[in-house]
Amino acid sequence: MAAGSMSPTVIPVAGAPGYDVTVGRDLLGQVPAAIGPRAAKVLIVHAPPLATRAEELRERLQAGGLEALILEVPDAEGAKRIEVAAFCWEILGKSDFTRTDAVVGLGGGAVTDLAGFVAATWLRGVRVVQVPTSVLGMVDAAVGGKTGINTAEGKNLVGAFWAPGAVLCDLDLLRTLPRNELLAGYAEVVKCGFIQDPRILELVETDLDAATDPDSPAFREAVERAIAVKARVVGEDFTEQGLREILNYGHTLGHAIEQAERYTWRHGAAISIGMVFAAELSRLTRGLSDEAVERHRAILESLTLPTGYPADRWGHLLATMQRDKKARAGMLRFICLDDIGRPAAVEGPDDALLFAAYQNVAD
Ligand code: GLY
């Protein structure tokens, strides 16, 4: 880890093909090298607030002899629509993009999901370089090669596993992020602390302000450690045959809450409640200590994330989780913890146990 130093940290993701996630400052200059020598054309897909950065990047790429196009797409989930993907394909087609050309995703998790999907599908796959601009994107969405769009039937139902050529996490891009957005994204950082790297939790507990300040070494260390957790897991199980599901800690209930809130909540807020629920369920099914459960609440509340949800919504949430389970042709599964850093899957728990766990989450 290079936390505290100014030089970039390179976190490799193993696999075929493997790729590097680079964390540092002022990294836009590294995009041309990350695109590689074979591309003649690059499409930069970006969200509206990043228009100036996208233009800066276009100029850099053009100076390096590449033909660079910019395409602004809607922000957040508005990016992950088939119409938006189709528009990207139209631009690639009209501009004669070949299999050796490349796409750059510059934005939050939704934009990098879309850019990755467009790259995965154009001519059966072209190189994508991801430049995430949110905490969620840096530690989760842009890192693991899951790409996709939503359909009327649900989120992420259409997509592909497509390894990026490189991921560049430029911490300078987080400076202008609204505080509540940064803290919501931080839910995925502490998730990595709960499932594998407790040092992340200590950083938050020791100095919350430093751990959540993009300019501080503590923030950089927490983000690098979260990326390292994701890189290790994805490197072992890119296509989610087993181990990768530990990254879904807090997500089974979290996804149901996101649906119940009609996707108006930030993802991190929903999975914050989901993690407290998973901890409560772990207490009942895996003997997780009271102290570890309370540690969840204390950390998430210090990040001003929600840890409770209305008691009368349980029936609705359970029905949503059951529907989701059917759609995926499986048992209702929860990632739980035997201890902090020791995840275990719990399959088909009794409705009574689930209800009991929810009682401790209900407002
Ligand atoms: N966000 C969960 C995963 O990448 O597998």
Residues whose N, C-alpha, C, O or C-beta is under 5 A from the ligand:
A	BS01	LIG	G144 K146 R244 L247
